[in-house]
Every structure is written in C-alpha cells, then in structure tokens.
Amino acid sequence: MLELVRVNHMDSCYIRPIVIRGYGEMGVNPLKNPIDVYIACWSWGKYLGEEALAEGVDVCVSSWTRIAPNTLPALAKAGANYMNSQLIRMEAHANGYAEGIALDEAGYVSEGSGENLFVVRDGKILTPPLGASVLPGITRDTVLQLAESLGIPAAEAIIPREMLYIADEVFFSGTAAEITPIRSVDRIVVGKGARGPITERLQKAFFEIVNGHLPDRFGWLTPVAKNVPVAV
Ligand SMILES: Cc1ncc(COP(=O)(O)O)c(C=O)c1O
C-alpha cells in the first residue's frame, strides 16, 4: 500500500485493498481457489459532500435493517455485506438524504451504510457496541481514543432510535467520511442544526494529527515516503 501511494505521487488518497477468491472451481466452497489481491488508491474528495464537514449532513433512518447477527459477519469488511449498505444508501439518495442510518435487527441504532455513528447527549458521547451489527471501524476507535485524551466521557451503549431525535449532536466516523456532523435525522433538526461543539473539538483533534500539524501521540500514522521493503 505504501509503495502504491508513493509511485502514484498521491498527496491525499483513499486506499482500497480487495482480497478475493480467484479463478478455479465453480461452486460455493471457495477454499480451493487462489487468493488474489488488488490494491487501488485514488483521490476521493469529501465523501458526503464538500460542505459536509463544516455544515453537517441531512440523513434518514433507513427502512432497511442492518445485517442480522448470524447471517453475515458484520464485524468483517466483507464485500457481501455491502449489498445491505447499497440498499441503505440508494434509498437515502432516492429520498433526498445524504446518507441513511440502519437499525439493527432488534431495532436499535447500528450505523450508516459506510460509517460508524456517535451521539452526544449531556456532554457524553455514545456509540453502538460491536454486537449491534456494526463494522469495528478504525475511525470509530480513533474517536474513542481522542475523546478519552480530551477528557470527554465516551461509552459504547445500546442506542434507541428516538435518541437520534433528542441528541445534542450526532456525527459519523469513517475513513472516507472522516468525522462528519449530522444536522438532521428524518428532517428533525439535531441540536442547533449545525456542527456541535464536541463534534468540532473531535474533528479539530483528528485533523491536527491526520494532517501532521501536531505530533501523532497515538502511533496512528505510517510515513509513506520511507522506503520499506515490498514483497514481490
Ligand atoms: C459499514 C461501514 N461501517 C463503518 C465504516 C467506517 O470504518 P473505518 O473507520 O474503518 O473506515 C465503514 C467504512 O468503510 C463501513 O463501510
């Protein structure tokens, strides 16, 4: 991945490794087929729109339920799971929203089609636990670590749908979405309908490290310029 970014002279890009079972026997048991790996990188702009990071986005609760436990492994970033994500995202778009939030099989808040979700209420940050059919996103983890270092209480918690409507702040996290404020859910305004103060603090702390303006005290960054051996 480092080599790919380096040879393409990317200042900023998204990296997408794709690992598949390749050419071989037909059938649904993949174990005899070779593992093929492709890695792509490209410059991806702002995932939820140019204004999203500062202004926030308008989202809906999806009519599609997130993949249920013991059907597909939600913890894995597996291609098959993304049929569910596509349905959530397409429905949201068709209805004029930037993104959809899926509930889990029990009806509790799960995540966006391609982002983890956080709510802020009374100064405390909550995010659905891993058992709520969420992807254990690296940005989710980043937010939890940043919150701790900033002294903002944060916890994993089961989140009922109505919490989205009475929260002070709601935001998404993700490699593509970074930290994106949500200004309305189902046309119900969240907080003051703009990026909230805790979201802004977290965003600032996130970008300071990601853009290299402050030292990376967490060990998150990998220098691309450094020549590291690449397996052939
Ligand atoms: C379904 C889903 N949830 C959450 C995330 C956020 O994960 P990460 O922070 O690792 O990018 C993604 C990212 O693609 C995703 O597809």
The ligand as a Gaussian input file, in Angstrom:
#p B3LYP/6-31G(d) Opt

LIG

0 1
 C      -20.333000      -0.324000       7.002000
 C      -19.213000       0.551000       7.475000
 N      -19.211000       0.962000       8.754000
 C      -18.222000       1.746000       9.228000
 C      -17.171000       2.166000       8.424000
 C      -16.078000       3.029000       8.977000
 O      -14.923000       2.252000       9.142000
 P      -13.471000       2.891000       9.083000
 O      -13.423000       3.937000      10.125000
 O      -12.553000       1.745000       9.366000
 O      -13.282000       3.435000       7.704000
 C      -17.131000       1.744000       7.094000
 C      -16.026000       2.154000       6.215000
 O      -15.960000       1.867000       5.063000
 C      -18.169000       0.920000       6.611000
 O      -18.179000       0.502000       5.342000

